[in-house]
């Protein structure tokens, strides 16, 4: 007999939608479910949704929660805690909200991340610190990427309409249709 569960996928940036984020997350979740006798009943994928957005403001996750509550499903699998929420406060509040509803979120890369931590203040503190470190890592990455884009803009020779320099995004008409 398999245990029914749901799964949640999230990709934070519209530019990452064409990549392997969705397939990578789903493959990890399917592998975990198969190894642990879980049956995936329903999934949700929030595309271009920040991990800092509160869980009640995510359309896909909100509908998945409703599905779980209406179908006596108590477990939601995610690839990692960062796919659930990147921001430590959002992660903690989301976890507590789901727990209050009788739902459990489980990162397949660290299944005990949220488990049985309410009785142990040390484990709760560790979970919260891991969330904070994840948020710090994301903020540092965003800062590095912004710095790199700014440097690329300074080196770019292609002007933009506003007089700046282009370094990302769609190719301009100058590149795609030079005859114009």
N, C-alpha and C positions, 0 to 999 in steps of 0.2 A: 504494500500500500504506500503510495507516495503522498507527501504533504503538499497541498496547493500553496502557491505563493505568487507574488507579483514581482515585477522588476521595473526599475526606473533608470532612464538614461538622460544625460544632460550634456549639452555642448554649449560652452559659454559665448563663443564668438561666431558670427555669421561667416567669417572667413574660414573657419574650421569645418564648416558643414560639408564640404566636398572631400574632406580627408577620411581617415580611418577611425575617427572617434566613435561613431555609432557601432560599427562592426566590431571594433576592439572591445568596447564595453559589453556588447551582447555576447560575444564569444566567451569572455571571462565568466559572465553570469551563467550562461548555458552549461559551461564545463563544471562549474561549482554545483549547480542544480542537479546535473546528471550524477555527479560523484556522491551526492548526499541525499538522494531519494526525494528530490523536490520536483514538483510539477509546475512549470510556468503557465499560469492561467491568463495573465493580462500584463501588458507593459505600457509604459508611457515614455515619450521622448520629448523633452523640452529643448527646442532648438534655439540657439542664440539667446539663452537665458543665463544671466550671471549667477554664480554660486553665492553671491552676496544678497540676492533677492530673497525675501522671506518666502517660506514654502507655500504659504496661503496665497501668494501672488503669482504662482506658477500654474499655468493652465493645465498642463499635462499631469503634474503631480497631484493637483487638486482633484482632477477627474479620476485618477488612479486611487486616491484615498477613498473617494465615494464608492468606487467599484469594490474595493476591499471590504469596506464596511457593509455593503449590500450583499456580499457573497461570502461572509465569514472567513475571509482570508486575513491572516494575522501577520504575515511576513512579507516585507518588501526588500528585495535584493538590489544592491547597487554595486558597481565595480569597485568603488573605494569611497571612503567617507567624504573625499573632496568632490565627488560627483553628486553626493547628496547636498552638501553645502561647503563652500570654500571659506566663508566667514565664520569665525569661531562662535560668535554670538548667535548667528542664524542657525548654525549646526546644533548648538546646545538647545536653543528654543524649539527648533524643529523636532529634535529627538524627544524632548519633553512633551510636546504637543501630540506627537504620534503615540507616545506611551500612554498618555491620558485617554486616547481614543482606542486603546487596546491593540495598537499596531507596533510592530518591531521592524526597525530598519537594520539591515545587515550588510556591511561591506564584505564582498567575497574575498578581498585580499587580506582582510583582518576580521574574521567572523566574530571575535570576542570584543571588538572595539566598543560597542554599546552595551554588551551583555552583562547582566548582574553587577552593574557598577553603582547602583543606588545605595547598596548596603556597605560599600567600601569607599570612604572618602578619598583614599589615596588613588584608587582607580579612576574615580570621577575627576580628580585633579589632573591626572595624567591624560585622560581623554581631552579635557579642556586645554591643557598645554599643547597637545598634539594639534588641536584645532587652531590654536594661536600660531604655532609654528608653520602650519600649512598656509594660513593667511599671510604671514610674513613672507614666506617663499613666493607666493603669488604676487604680492606687492613689489617685491624686489625684481621679479621677472618683468612685470609691467614697466617698471622704471627703466630697466635695461633696454627693453624693446623701444620705449619712447626715445631714449637717448640715441639708440641706433638709427631710428627713423629721422630724428633731427639731424644727425651727422650725414645721413644719406641725402637729405634735402639740401644741405649746404654744398654737397659735391655735385648735385644734379645740375644738368645743363638744360633740362626741359622746363620751360616756364609754365605756370598755371594761369588761369584767368585772373586771379587776384594779385598777380605779380610775384607770387611765391615760387618755390621750386617743388617739383613733384618727386615722390620717392616710393609711392605705393598706390594701390587701388587699380581701377580699370585703366587700360591703356588709353591714351588720348587719341583724338582724331588725327593729330599730327603723326602718330605712330601707325594707326590702323588704315588711314586714308590720306596719305601725304598729298594726293592730288587736290584735296580740298584747300 
